């Protein structure tokens, strides 16, 4: 889930976001101010319908990615959203015909697009290391420079190391020993003075994510999710750790956080962005996902933790345990967590609250499709197969948005399979394939290789 120089990005959290230095290479200078269509600086306040209209008018909604980049430099934390009519019903105030954004999910969105420009090689690595040592040190050394640039360049205010530690001690004290060890690996190196604050991930810069996920019982239990994002901003590192004594296996993000994972108690968890622009005080969600897997054994325990730990933006977290209990929790910085029995999550929280965003990424359509699959009794292998084809599988890799992996977590067995149309890569809590794997994004579907 990375974002550079204040750029909010969409993925699922999201995710490998901190190689945000790549944003400057791909999209411009990476600065915190861009230009509107009328040439004005984007450092202005975007609150209210008039401002919203001014920088969305004439937007090609099928080109959602460039639009989201324009959103990204907005200081969402300083914006008052209460006066903004996202539903498009405020016709009297605007003089415009109301727009039902939930109906604007036209063809041309990323899930409908064929790959362009040939196949793209993507390399993923894996390691197993109980305590923070050489393998995570190597990962931090490679990840810290671009992450630091993103961390320092964000729109909202960064905490001091002391402030960040106090928040960890208050909300996730079990992580303090590992946090101290990881901080020591970075703080004495180049530009490591704020490493401790960044590793605590308290009040990070705003960022958005995408993705789809489902907790499946037939042929399971299994937690299945698509991670959709720019391959150039993805770390592609799977780690099996035991930082608090419990073994945890998952996909790394934000230095040592997790996009998704499973633990040795038989609990699997993953996240999606919640489809709301509000920003508040709280932790970046990848560290919360790690914390849940470090300290929880059941869905009930996970729900309790998720309900009390503050997050800085809205996210949907789906959990399933070895006994088939499942839940999706809607998290937000400005209202209490909402616990649901839903087995599916995409990028809204029940009701559509940020209509243009939800329409641009077709969140409602994807959620409806997954719910139809589960209602029909589709088993876990069937859901995996569905995730590897339209409308769930995104293919605009060269344009910065494609399905980088489909994860299939099996909490009862303590394993994960990462799927692509022509390959499957399996790990378990007992055995990690540390040789790594290279996949070809955009390759035609054929019989999967082990």
LUMROMI-693802 format. One record per residue (C-alpha): residue in one letter; x, y, z; residue number from 1. Coordinates in pm, 1 decimal. Layout:
N
+---+----------+----------+----------+-----+
! r !        x !        y !        z !   k !
+---+----------+----------+----------+-----+
! A !        X !        Y !        Z ! NUM !
...
+---+----------+----------+----------+-----+
//
This chain:
450
+---+----------+----------+----------+-----+
! r !        x !        y !        z !   k !
+---+----------+----------+----------+-----+
! X !      0.0 !      0.0 !      0.0 !   1 !
! X !    237.2 !    260.7 !    -99.0 !   2 !
! X !    201.4 !    622.8 !   -182.5 !   3 !
! X !    474.8 !    871.1 !   -260.3 !   4 !
! X !    503.9 !   1237.9 !   -173.2 !   5 !
! X !    147.9 !   1259.3 !    -47.8 !   6 !
! X !     -0.2 !   1063.6 !   -335.3 !   7 !
! X !   -295.2 !    852.9 !   -228.6 !   8 !
! X !   -304.1 !    532.0 !   -423.9 !   9 !
! X !   -554.9 !    256.5 !   -489.5 !  10 !
! X !   -473.5 !    -97.8 !   -478.8 !  11 !
! X !   -567.3 !   -409.9 !   -147.8 !  12 !
! X !   -393.5 !   -148.0 !    133.4 !  13 !
! X !   -384.4 !   -285.1 !    -83.1 !  14 !
! X !    -67.6 !   -280.7 !   -117.7 !  15 !
! X !    323.2 !   -279.7 !   -132.3 !  16 !
! X !    284.3 !     95.3 !   -124.4 !  17 !
! X !    601.5 !    238.2 !     -3.1 !  18 !
! X !    809.4 !    218.3 !   -317.1 !  19 !
! X !    638.8 !    544.9 !   -383.1 !  20 !
! X !    950.1 !    685.5 !   -531.6 !  21 !
! X !    822.1 !    507.4 !   -838.0 !  22 !
! X !    535.2 !    753.9 !   -850.7 !  23 !
! X !    773.2 !   1030.1 !   -955.5 !  24 !
! X !    918.9 !    809.4 !  -1227.3 !  25 !
! X !    581.4 !    708.5 !  -1363.3 !  26 !
! X !    370.7 !   1018.0 !  -1315.1 !  27 !
! X !    591.0 !   1325.3 !  -1289.4 !  28 !
! X !    804.3 !   1490.7 !  -1029.9 !  29 !
! X !    627.3 !   1335.9 !   -731.5 !  30 !
! X !    569.4 !   1670.8 !   -567.6 !  31 !
! X !    283.1 !   1750.0 !   -336.9 !  32 !
! X !    115.4 !   1998.3 !   -574.7 !  33 !
! X !    -20.3 !   1923.3 !   -920.7 !  34 !
! X !   -229.5 !   2130.0 !  -1157.7 !  35 !
! X !   -601.2 !   2131.5 !  -1215.5 !  36 !
! X !   -743.3 !   2137.5 !  -1563.7 !  37 !
! X !   -756.3 !   2515.1 !  -1533.5 !  38 !
! X !   -387.2 !   2529.1 !  -1438.2 !  39 !
! X !   -438.9 !   2626.1 !  -1075.4 !  40 !
! X !   -226.0 !   2467.9 !   -804.1 !  41 !
! X !   -381.0 !   2174.5 !   -622.5 !  42 !
! X !   -280.2 !   2303.7 !   -282.8 !  43 !
! X !   -625.2 !   2459.4 !   -240.1 !  44 !
! X !   -903.5 !   2332.2 !    -15.8 !  45 !
! X !  -1135.5 !   2088.5 !   -195.8 !  46 !
! X !  -1422.5 !   2095.5 !     53.0 !  47 !
! X !  -1777.4 !   2142.1 !    -71.4 !  48 !
! X !  -1955.9 !   2061.7 !   -393.7 !  49 !
! X !  -1823.2 !   2360.0 !   -591.1 !  50 !
! X !  -1462.9 !   2254.5 !   -538.3 !  51 !
! X !  -1550.2 !   1894.1 !   -607.5 !  52 !
! X !  -1723.5 !   1994.6 !   -930.0 !  53 !
! X !  -1431.1 !   2213.9 !  -1033.1 !  54 !
! X !  -1178.1 !   1931.1 !  -1037.6 !  55 !
! X !  -1400.2 !   1647.3 !  -1157.7 !  56 !
! X !  -1587.4 !   1821.6 !  -1436.2 !  57 !
! X !  -1507.1 !   1666.6 !  -1771.8 !  58 !
! X !  -1330.7 !   1365.6 !  -1619.6 !  59 !
! X !  -1328.6 !   1045.9 !  -1821.8 !  60 !
! X !  -1441.5 !    803.8 !  -1551.3 !  61 !
! X !  -1309.7 !    503.8 !  -1741.2 !  62 !
! X !   -964.5 !    658.0 !  -1686.5 !  63 !
! X !  -1007.7 !    626.7 !  -1311.5 !  64 !
! X !   -638.0 !    596.1 !  -1240.3 !  65 !
! X !   -536.9 !    944.3 !  -1354.0 !  66 !
! X !   -836.6 !   1086.1 !  -1170.7 !  67 !
! X !   -731.1 !    916.8 !   -848.5 !  68 !
! X !   -385.1 !   1064.0 !   -885.1 !  69 !
! X !   -542.4 !   1406.9 !   -902.1 !  70 !
! X !   -730.9 !   1329.6 !   -581.6 !  71 !
! X !   -417.2 !   1211.6 !   -412.6 !  72 !
! X !   -252.8 !   1543.1 !   -330.0 !  73 !
! X !   -560.5 !   1669.6 !   -145.7 !  74 !
! X !   -516.8 !   1704.9 !    229.8 !  75 !
! X !   -820.6 !   1492.2 !    315.1 !  76 !
! X !   -770.2 !   1541.5 !    688.2 !  77 !
! X !   -828.0 !   1915.5 !    650.3 !  78 !
! X !  -1142.1 !   1877.5 !    440.6 !  79 !
! X !  -1496.4 !   1915.3 !    575.5 !  80 !
! X !  -1703.1 !   1659.4 !    384.6 !  81 !
! X !  -2032.5 !   1730.8 !    558.7 !  82 !
! X !  -2147.0 !   1980.3 !    294.2 !  83 !
! X !  -2063.3 !   1760.5 !     -4.7 !  84 !
! X !  -2351.6 !   1583.3 !   -178.7 !  85 !
! X !  -2193.9 !   1256.6 !   -299.2 !  86 !
! X !  -2527.0 !   1116.7 !   -412.4 !  87 !
! X !  -2575.6 !   1383.7 !   -678.8 !  88 !
! X !  -2923.7 !   1469.3 !   -547.4 !  89 !
! X !  -2848.3 !   1832.7 !   -460.8 !  90 !
! X !  -2979.9 !   1960.0 !   -793.1 !  91 !
! X !  -3110.4 !   2287.7 !   -652.6 !  92 !
! X !  -2772.3 !   2379.6 !   -509.0 !  93 !
! X !  -2573.2 !   2292.4 !   -818.6 !  94 !
! X !  -2810.8 !   2351.7 !  -1109.3 !  95 !
! X !  -2691.1 !   2022.4 !  -1255.5 !  96 !
! X !  -2879.7 !   1706.4 !  -1335.2 !  97 !
! X !  -2825.4 !   1456.3 !  -1051.0 !  98 !
! X !  -2584.2 !   1174.2 !  -1131.6 !  99 !
! X !  -2639.6 !    824.4 !   -998.2 ! 100 !
! X !  -2277.2 !    721.3 !   -973.5 ! 101 !
! X !  -2364.9 !    362.4 !   -888.3 ! 102 !
! X !  -2500.9 !    333.9 !  -1243.4 ! 103 !
! X !  -2191.9 !    486.5 !  -1401.3 ! 104 !
! X !  -1989.5 !    163.7 !  -1398.6 ! 105 !
! X !  -1956.9 !    152.3 !  -1773.9 ! 106 !
! X !  -1739.0 !    -74.1 !  -1984.0 ! 107 !
! X !  -1380.9 !     38.0 !  -2001.3 ! 108 !
! X !  -1306.5 !      4.8 !  -1629.3 ! 109 !
! X !   -992.9 !   -196.3 !  -1548.3 ! 110 !
! X !  -1171.9 !   -530.0 !  -1521.0 ! 111 !
! X !  -1290.9 !   -509.3 !  -1882.9 ! 112 !
! X !   -961.3 !   -419.6 !  -2045.0 ! 113 !
! X !   -736.2 !   -661.9 !  -2230.9 ! 114 !
! X !   -365.5 !   -655.4 !  -2148.1 ! 115 !
! X !   -165.2 !   -408.3 !  -2355.1 ! 116 !
! X !    198.3 !   -429.6 !  -2462.8 ! 117 !
! X !    277.6 !   -793.2 !  -2390.0 ! 118 !
! X !    361.6 !   -988.1 !  -2077.3 ! 119 !
! X !    531.1 !   -833.9 !  -1771.8 ! 120 !
! X !    768.4 !  -1039.2 !  -1553.4 ! 121 !
! X !    701.5 !  -1015.3 !  -1178.9 ! 122 !
! X !    936.4 !  -1170.6 !   -923.6 ! 123 !
! X !    821.5 !  -1261.5 !   -573.4 ! 124 !
! X !   1043.3 !  -1367.3 !   -285.1 ! 125 !
! X !    983.2 !  -1542.0 !     45.6 ! 126 !
! X !   1165.4 !  -1594.8 !    372.7 ! 127 !
! X !   1115.1 !  -1755.2 !    712.2 ! 128 !
! X !   1266.9 !  -1590.5 !   1020.9 ! 129 !
! X !   1129.6 !  -1619.5 !   1373.2 ! 130 !
! X !   1304.8 !  -1315.3 !   1522.2 ! 131 !
! X !   1405.9 !   -996.5 !   1340.1 ! 132 !
! X !   1743.3 !  -1079.0 !   1183.4 ! 133 !
! X !   1923.0 !  -1073.4 !    849.4 ! 134 !
! X !   1627.5 !  -1142.0 !    618.3 ! 135 !
! X !   1404.0 !   -864.9 !    748.0 ! 136 !
! X !   1711.2 !   -639.5 !    773.9 ! 137 !
! X !   1772.0 !   -687.0 !    400.5 ! 138 !
! X !   1407.6 !   -613.2 !    327.0 ! 139 !
! X !   1410.7 !   -295.9 !    538.2 ! 140 !
! X !   1732.9 !   -174.1 !    381.2 ! 141 !
! X !   1582.8 !   -201.7 !     33.4 ! 142 !
! X !   1242.7 !    -62.9 !    130.0 ! 143 !
! X !   1332.0 !    221.2 !    364.6 ! 144 !
! X !   1455.4 !    490.1 !    118.7 ! 145 !
! X !   1136.1 !    507.0 !    -91.2 ! 146 !
! X !    916.4 !    448.7 !    212.7 ! 147 !
! X !   1090.0 !    734.5 !    392.8 ! 148 !
! X !   1021.5 !    965.7 !     98.8 ! 149 !
! X !    652.6 !    875.7 !    107.1 ! 150 !
! X !    639.3 !    905.0 !    485.7 ! 151 !
! X !    793.1 !   1251.0 !    493.9 ! 152 !
! X !    608.4 !   1387.3 !    193.8 ! 153 !
! X !    250.9 !   1321.3 !    300.4 ! 154 !
! X !    -16.8 !   1585.2 !    342.5 ! 155 !
! X !    -94.8 !   1533.1 !    709.9 ! 156 !
! X !    141.3 !   1570.3 !   1007.6 ! 157 !
! X !    386.0 !   1292.9 !   1102.5 ! 158 !
! X !    431.7 !   1199.8 !   1468.1 ! 159 !
! X !    758.6 !   1200.9 !   1655.8 ! 160 !
! X !    909.6 !    866.3 !   1751.5 ! 161 !
! X !    807.0 !    924.5 !   2113.5 ! 162 !
! X !    448.3 !    999.8 !   2013.4 ! 163 !
! X !    431.9 !    694.5 !   1787.7 ! 164 !
! X !    575.9 !    467.1 !   2056.0 ! 165 !
! X !    319.3 !    594.7 !   2305.9 ! 166 !
! X !     39.4 !    500.1 !   2067.5 ! 167 !
! X !    186.4 !    153.1 !   2015.5 ! 168 !
! X !    213.7 !    104.3 !   2390.2 ! 169 !
! X !   -146.4 !    216.3 !   2434.1 ! 170 !
! X !   -307.3 !     10.5 !   2157.8 ! 171 !
! X !    -70.0 !   -269.8 !   2048.1 ! 172 !
! X !    185.6 !   -318.2 !   2328.7 ! 173 !
! X !    272.3 !   -673.6 !   2223.6 ! 174 !
! X !    447.0 !   -531.9 !   1916.5 ! 175 !
! X !    688.1 !   -311.0 !   2113.3 ! 176 !
! X !    979.5 !   -561.8 !   2139.1 ! 177 !
! X !    977.8 !   -634.1 !   1764.1 ! 178 !
! X !    931.0 !   -262.9 !   1688.2 ! 179 !
! X !   1238.5 !   -180.9 !   1897.5 ! 180 !
! X !   1450.2 !   -437.8 !   1715.8 ! 181 !
! X !   1338.2 !   -321.0 !   1373.1 ! 182 !
! X !   1388.5 !     43.5 !   1466.1 ! 183 !
! X !   1745.7 !    -31.7 !   1572.1 ! 184 !
! X !   1811.1 !   -177.3 !   1226.6 ! 185 !
! X !   1724.9 !    153.8 !   1058.4 ! 186 !
! X !   1768.8 !    445.0 !   1296.9 ! 187 !
! X !   2148.7 !    448.4 !   1288.1 ! 188 !
! X !   2165.5 !    427.4 !    911.4 ! 189 !
! X !   2127.0 !    699.1 !    648.4 ! 190 !
! X !   1826.2 !    921.8 !    721.6 ! 191 !
! X !   1703.9 !    686.5 !    992.2 ! 192 !
! X !   1607.7 !    948.2 !   1249.9 ! 193 !
! X !   1234.5 !    895.4 !   1200.4 ! 194 !
! X !   1246.5 !    520.2 !   1138.6 ! 195 !
! X !   1080.9 !    443.3 !   1471.0 ! 196 !
! X !    784.3 !    666.2 !   1396.0 ! 197 !
! X !    747.2 !    523.0 !   1047.0 ! 198 !
! X !    764.3 !    163.2 !   1169.9 ! 199 !
! X !    487.2 !    237.5 !   1421.1 ! 200 !
! X !    272.6 !    354.3 !   1126.5 ! 201 !
! X !     77.3 !    601.2 !   1340.5 ! 202 !
! X !    -87.7 !    873.1 !   1129.1 ! 203 !
! X !     75.4 !    779.9 !    797.6 ! 204 !
! X !      2.3 !    980.9 !    482.5 ! 205 !
! X !   -340.4 !    913.1 !    329.3 ! 206 !
! X !   -358.3 !    631.9 !     78.0 ! 207 !
! X !   -629.5 !    429.4 !    -92.1 ! 208 !
! X !   -647.3 !     65.6 !   -188.5 ! 209 !
! X !   -869.9 !   -160.1 !   -395.0 ! 210 !
! X !   -922.7 !   -539.5 !   -402.6 ! 211 !
! X !  -1192.2 !   -800.9 !   -345.0 ! 212 !
! X !  -1213.7 !  -1072.7 !    -79.2 ! 213 !
! X !  -1442.4 !  -1355.7 !     29.1 ! 214 !
! X !  -1455.7 !  -1597.1 !    323.4 ! 215 !
! X !  -1568.7 !  -1927.9 !    174.3 ! 216 !
! X !  -1702.0 !  -2231.8 !    361.4 ! 217 !
! X !  -1776.0 !  -2496.9 !     91.1 ! 218 !
! X !  -1448.7 !  -2672.0 !     17.1 ! 219 !
! X !  -1289.5 !  -2464.5 !    294.1 ! 220 !
! X !  -1281.7 !  -2279.9 !    519.7 ! 221 !
! X !  -1080.0 !  -2043.2 !    300.9 ! 222 !
! X !  -1012.6 !  -1673.4 !    269.7 ! 223 !
! X !   -972.2 !  -1579.9 !    -96.7 ! 224 !
! X !   -873.4 !  -1237.7 !   -220.6 ! 225 !
! X !   -747.8 !  -1051.6 !   -526.0 ! 226 !
! X !   -475.2 !   -794.4 !   -481.3 ! 227 !
! X !   -506.1 !   -537.1 !   -759.0 ! 228 !
! X !   -239.3 !   -273.8 !   -804.0 ! 229 !
! X !     59.8 !   -140.1 !   -997.4 ! 230 !
! X !    328.7 !   -407.1 !  -1030.4 ! 231 !
! X !    597.4 !   -134.9 !  -1006.3 ! 232 !
! X !    478.8 !    -44.9 !   -655.3 ! 233 !
! X !    456.2 !   -398.9 !   -519.3 ! 234 !
! X !    719.3 !   -548.9 !   -288.2 ! 235 !
! X !    623.3 !   -907.4 !   -361.0 ! 236 !
! X !    766.6 !  -1047.6 !    -35.1 ! 237 !
! X !    606.6 !  -1331.0 !    159.5 ! 238 !
! X !    728.4 !  -1370.1 !    518.9 ! 239 !
! X !    679.1 !  -1629.6 !    788.9 ! 240 !
! X !    769.6 !  -1476.2 !   1124.2 ! 241 !
! X !    715.6 !  -1536.1 !   1495.7 ! 242 !
! X !    779.6 !  -1192.6 !   1642.0 ! 243 !
! X !    552.2 !  -1244.4 !   1942.2 ! 244 !
! X !    595.9 !  -1621.2 !   1965.3 ! 245 !
! X !    305.4 !  -1700.0 !   1732.5 ! 246 !
! X !    390.3 !  -1800.6 !   1376.6 ! 247 !
! X !    241.9 !  -1567.8 !   1117.1 ! 248 !
! X !    254.9 !  -1606.0 !    738.3 ! 249 !
! X !    154.8 !  -1336.3 !    491.9 ! 250 !
! X !    235.7 !  -1075.9 !    225.5 ! 251 !
! X !    446.8 !   -787.3 !    357.6 ! 252 !
! X !    355.5 !   -422.1 !    315.6 ! 253 !
! X !    466.6 !    -92.3 !    471.2 ! 254 !
! X !    799.9 !   -230.9 !    592.8 ! 255 !
! X !    666.2 !   -502.4 !    824.8 ! 256 !
! X !    289.1 !   -479.7 !    806.4 ! 257 !
! X !     74.3 !   -730.3 !    618.2 ! 258 !
! X !   -180.9 !   -710.3 !    339.6 ! 259 !
! X !   -322.0 !  -1051.0 !    430.3 ! 260 !
! X !   -210.2 !  -1352.8 !    628.8 ! 261 !
! X !   -273.6 !  -1659.3 !    842.6 ! 262 !
! X !   -142.8 !  -1767.5 !   1183.9 ! 263 !
! X !    -73.8 !  -2092.5 !   1366.8 ! 264 !
! X !   -396.3 !  -2061.4 !   1568.5 ! 265 !
! X !   -598.7 !  -2107.7 !   1250.0 ! 266 !
! X !   -702.2 !  -1747.7 !   1178.8 ! 267 !
! X !   -682.1 !  -1579.2 !    837.6 ! 268 !
! X !   -734.1 !  -1206.5 !    775.6 ! 269 !
! X !   -722.6 !   -969.8 !    476.8 ! 270 !
! X !   -818.9 !   -609.4 !    399.6 ! 271 !
! X !   -968.2 !   -381.4 !    137.8 ! 272 !
! X !  -1009.7 !     -5.2 !    127.6 ! 273 !
! X !  -1347.0 !    107.1 !    265.4 ! 274 !
! X !  -1437.3 !    362.5 !     -0.5 ! 275 !
! X !  -1446.9 !    678.8 !    213.8 ! 276 !
! X !  -1211.0 !    981.4 !    191.4 ! 277 !
! X !  -1211.9 !   1077.9 !    560.5 ! 278 !
! X !   -874.7 !   1081.4 !    737.6 ! 279 !
! X !   -823.0 !   1086.3 !   1113.8 ! 280 !
! X !   -582.7 !    979.5 !   1384.0 ! 281 !
! X !   -492.8 !    612.8 !   1380.6 ! 282 !
! X !   -265.3 !    339.7 !   1251.7 ! 283 !
! X !   -202.8 !    238.6 !    894.5 ! 284 !
! X !   -401.0 !    -80.1 !    836.3 ! 285 !
! X !   -111.8 !   -317.0 !    742.2 ! 286 !
! X !     27.7 !   -296.5 !   1095.2 ! 287 !
! X !   -318.5 !   -361.0 !   1238.6 ! 288 !
! X !   -347.7 !   -674.2 !   1023.5 ! 289 !
! X !    -14.9 !   -795.3 !   1158.6 ! 290 !
! X !   -125.1 !   -722.3 !   1513.5 ! 291 !
! X !   -448.2 !   -918.5 !   1476.0 ! 292 !
! X !   -255.9 !  -1220.6 !   1351.3 ! 293 !
! X !      4.6 !  -1188.1 !   1627.1 ! 294 !
! X !   -238.6 !  -1182.0 !   1918.7 ! 295 !
! X !   -569.8 !  -1338.8 !   1809.7 ! 296 !
! X !   -679.8 !  -1702.0 !   1775.7 ! 297 !
! X !  -1042.9 !  -1672.6 !   1665.4 ! 298 !
! X !  -1268.3 !  -1444.0 !   1466.5 ! 299 !
! X !  -1431.6 !  -1332.2 !   1790.6 ! 300 !
! X !  -1096.0 !  -1215.3 !   1926.1 ! 301 !
! X !  -1009.6 !  -1049.3 !   1596.5 ! 302 !
! X !  -1336.2 !   -855.1 !   1602.0 ! 303 !
! X !  -1264.2 !   -728.0 !   1953.2 ! 304 !
! X !   -918.3 !   -605.8 !   1853.5 ! 305 !
! X !  -1037.9 !   -447.0 !   1531.3 ! 306 !
! X !  -1314.6 !   -268.2 !   1720.5 ! 307 !
! X !  -1073.9 !    -97.3 !   1960.2 ! 308 !
! X !   -759.2 !    -14.8 !   1757.2 ! 309 !
! X !   -791.4 !    322.6 !   1577.3 ! 310 !
! X !   -720.3 !    341.0 !   1203.9 ! 311 !
! X !   -640.9 !    654.0 !   1002.3 ! 312 !
! X !   -869.1 !    577.1 !    704.9 ! 313 !
! X !  -1162.8 !    349.4 !    627.9 ! 314 !
! X !  -1096.9 !    -19.2 !    564.2 ! 315 !
! X !  -1285.7 !   -346.4 !    543.0 ! 316 !
! X !  -1126.3 !   -641.3 !    720.4 ! 317 !
! X !  -1254.4 !   -993.7 !    659.4 ! 318 !
! X !  -1157.5 !  -1276.3 !    894.6 ! 319 !
! X !  -1223.9 !  -1649.7 !    901.8 ! 320 !
! X !  -1098.0 !  -1913.5 !   1143.6 ! 321 !
! X !  -1040.1 !  -2287.4 !   1134.5 ! 322 !
! X !  -1391.6 !  -2354.1 !   1267.0 ! 323 !
! X !  -1554.9 !  -2162.3 !    982.7 ! 324 !
! X !  -1655.3 !  -1857.3 !   1183.8 ! 325 !
! X !  -1628.6 !  -1546.4 !    972.1 ! 326 !
! X !  -1692.9 !  -1173.4 !    989.4 ! 327 !
! X !  -1624.7 !   -851.2 !    802.7 ! 328 !
! X !  -1554.2 !   -539.5 !   1008.2 ! 329 !
! X !  -1601.1 !   -192.2 !    862.6 ! 330 !
! X !  -1336.4 !     32.6 !   1013.9 ! 331 !
! X !  -1328.2 !    413.0 !    997.7 ! 332 !
! X !  -1144.0 !    700.5 !   1166.5 ! 333 !
! X !  -1457.7 !    904.7 !   1235.6 ! 334 !
! X !  -1710.2 !    650.5 !   1363.6 ! 335 !
! X !  -1716.5 !    324.5 !   1562.4 ! 336 !
! X !  -1626.2 !     -1.4 !   1392.1 ! 337 !
! X !  -1924.6 !   -183.3 !   1245.5 ! 338 !
! X !  -1917.6 !   -562.1 !   1279.4 ! 339 !
! X !  -2105.1 !   -760.4 !   1014.2 ! 340 !
! X !  -2157.9 !  -1125.0 !    933.0 ! 341 !
! X !  -2077.7 !  -1060.3 !    567.3 ! 342 !
! X !  -1844.3 !  -1302.4 !    395.3 ! 343 !
! X !  -1756.6 !  -1063.3 !    110.6 ! 344 !
! X !  -1593.9 !   -719.7 !     90.8 ! 345 !
! X !  -1484.5 !   -492.6 !   -190.6 ! 346 !
! X !  -1444.5 !   -113.4 !   -159.6 ! 347 !
! X !  -1750.4 !     28.7 !     10.7 ! 348 !
! X !  -1909.9 !    -21.2 !    352.1 ! 349 !
! X !  -2263.2 !   -135.7 !    288.0 ! 350 !
! X !  -2393.0 !    194.3 !    156.0 ! 351 !
! X !  -2204.9 !    380.1 !   -114.2 ! 352 !
! X !  -2062.8 !    694.5 !     47.5 ! 353 !
! X !  -1796.5 !    808.9 !   -199.4 ! 354 !
! X !  -1992.0 !    748.9 !   -516.3 ! 355 !
! X !  -1746.7 !    859.0 !   -789.5 ! 356 !
! X !  -1466.8 !    646.3 !   -645.0 ! 357 !
! X !  -1688.4 !    340.9 !   -596.9 ! 358 !
! X !  -1823.5 !    372.9 !   -949.0 ! 359 !
! X !  -1479.1 !    421.9 !  -1101.4 ! 360 !
! X !  -1348.2 !     95.9 !   -955.9 ! 361 !
! X !  -1679.3 !    -92.7 !   -989.8 ! 362 !
! X !  -1692.9 !   -191.7 !   -625.3 ! 363 !
! X !  -2067.5 !   -263.9 !   -622.3 ! 364 !
! X !  -2048.0 !   -486.6 !   -928.4 ! 365 !
! X !  -1759.5 !   -687.5 !   -785.3 ! 366 !
! X !  -1927.7 !   -733.5 !   -449.2 ! 367 !
! X !  -2255.0 !   -839.7 !   -610.3 ! 368 !
! X !  -2068.0 !  -1091.8 !   -823.7 ! 369 !
! X !  -1890.6 !  -1246.8 !   -525.4 ! 370 !
! X !  -2211.8 !  -1260.0 !   -323.5 ! 371 !
! X !  -2385.7 !  -1437.7 !   -611.1 ! 372 !
! X !  -2106.7 !  -1695.4 !   -623.1 ! 373 !
! X !  -2135.4 !  -1767.9 !   -251.4 ! 374 !
! X !  -2515.5 !  -1774.0 !   -260.1 ! 375 !
! X !  -2494.9 !  -2035.6 !   -534.2 ! 376 !
! X !  -2278.8 !  -2256.2 !   -311.2 ! 377 !
! X !  -1958.9 !  -2210.2 !   -511.5 ! 378 !
! X !  -1673.2 !  -2385.5 !   -333.5 ! 379 !
! X !  -1325.9 !  -2248.9 !   -264.5 ! 380 !
! X !  -1165.5 !  -2379.1 !   -586.7 ! 381 !
! X !  -1455.4 !  -2229.1 !   -780.8 ! 382 !
! X !  -1411.1 !  -1888.8 !   -617.6 ! 383 !
! X !  -1037.2 !  -1900.9 !   -691.1 ! 384 !
! X !  -1116.6 !  -1974.9 !  -1055.8 ! 385 !
! X !  -1362.2 !  -1683.6 !  -1065.3 ! 386 !
! X !  -1097.3 !  -1449.8 !   -924.5 ! 387 !
! X !   -875.8 !  -1532.0 !  -1221.5 ! 388 !
! X !  -1125.9 !  -1413.2 !  -1481.2 ! 389 !
! X !  -1347.7 !  -1114.1 !  -1554.9 ! 390 !
! X !  -1509.3 !   -929.8 !  -1384.1 ! 391 !
! X !  -1280.5 !   -983.7 !  -1083.1 ! 392 !
! X !   -946.8 !  -1023.3 !  -1261.2 ! 393 !
! X !   -792.4 !   -689.7 !  -1367.9 ! 394 !
! X !   -558.9 !   -686.8 !  -1667.0 ! 395 !
! X !   -445.0 !   -328.8 !  -1730.7 ! 396 !
! X !    -94.9 !   -405.7 !  -1605.4 ! 397 !
! X !     84.7 !   -159.0 !  -1833.2 ! 398 !
! X !   -147.8 !    116.3 !  -1717.1 ! 399 !
! X !    -69.4 !     48.4 !  -1353.7 ! 400 !
! X !   -366.7 !   -159.6 !  -1246.9 ! 401 !
! X !   -386.6 !   -536.3 !  -1261.3 ! 402 !
! X !   -442.2 !   -837.6 !  -1038.4 ! 403 !
! X !    -95.4 !   -909.1 !   -902.5 ! 404 !
! X !   -202.5 !  -1223.2 !   -717.3 ! 405 !
! X !   -501.5 !  -1420.3 !   -597.9 ! 406 !
! X !   -443.2 !  -1547.5 !   -243.7 ! 407 !
! X !   -612.9 !  -1857.6 !   -105.1 ! 408 !
! X !   -559.8 !  -1886.4 !    270.4 ! 409 !
! X !   -648.1 !  -2214.0 !    444.3 ! 410 !
! X !   -663.3 !  -2136.6 !    817.8 ! 411 !
! X !   -722.8 !  -2496.9 !    927.2 ! 412 !
! X !   -409.8 !  -2609.0 !    743.2 ! 413 !
! X !   -190.2 !  -2305.6 !    804.0 ! 414 !
! X !   -111.4 !  -2256.5 !    438.4 ! 415 !
! X !   -152.3 !  -2012.7 !    152.6 ! 416 !
! X !   -157.3 !  -2057.4 !   -221.6 ! 417 !
! X !    -88.5 !  -1761.6 !   -446.4 ! 418 !
! X !   -253.5 !  -1810.3 !   -783.2 ! 419 !
! X !   -199.9 !  -1672.9 !  -1132.3 ! 420 !
! X !   -366.1 !  -1793.3 !  -1452.9 ! 421 !
! X !    -73.5 !  -2025.5 !  -1529.2 ! 422 !
! X !     92.5 !  -2085.5 !  -1191.9 ! 423 !
! X !     32.6 !  -2160.4 !   -822.7 ! 424 !
! X !    289.0 !  -2089.1 !   -548.1 ! 425 !
! X !    227.5 !  -2258.4 !   -211.7 ! 426 !
! X !    364.2 !  -2192.0 !    137.3 ! 427 !
! X !    278.3 !  -2320.6 !    481.4 ! 428 !
! X !    368.7 !  -2226.0 !    833.3 ! 429 !
! X !    598.2 !  -2530.6 !    833.8 ! 430 !
! X !    752.0 !  -2493.1 !    488.1 ! 431 !
! X !    836.3 !  -2176.9 !    293.5 ! 432 !
! X !    946.5 !  -2189.0 !    -69.2 ! 433 !
! X !   1240.5 !  -1953.0 !    -33.3 ! 434 !
! X !   1350.4 !  -2003.6 !   -394.5 ! 435 !
! X !   1098.3 !  -1742.7 !   -502.3 ! 436 !
! X !    891.4 !  -1738.9 !   -818.1 ! 437 !
! X !    864.6 !  -1535.9 !  -1137.2 ! 438 !
! X !    528.2 !  -1496.1 !  -1304.6 ! 439 !
! X !    427.0 !  -1337.1 !  -1633.4 ! 440 !
! X !    150.9 !  -1084.1 !  -1581.4 ! 441 !
! X !    -83.2 !  -1072.4 !  -1874.3 ! 442 !
! X !     -1.8 !  -1424.8 !  -1988.5 ! 443 !
! X !   -291.7 !  -1627.6 !  -2133.8 ! 444 !
! X !   -460.8 !  -1878.3 !  -1907.7 ! 445 !
! X !   -326.2 !  -2231.0 !  -1925.3 ! 446 !
! X !   -288.8 !  -2524.7 !  -1690.1 ! 447 !
! X !   -136.5 !  -2392.4 !  -1363.6 ! 448 !
! X !    217.8 !  -2496.9 !  -1276.0 ! 449 !
! X !    295.5 !  -2595.4 !   -917.7 ! 450 !
+---+----------+----------+----------+-----+
//
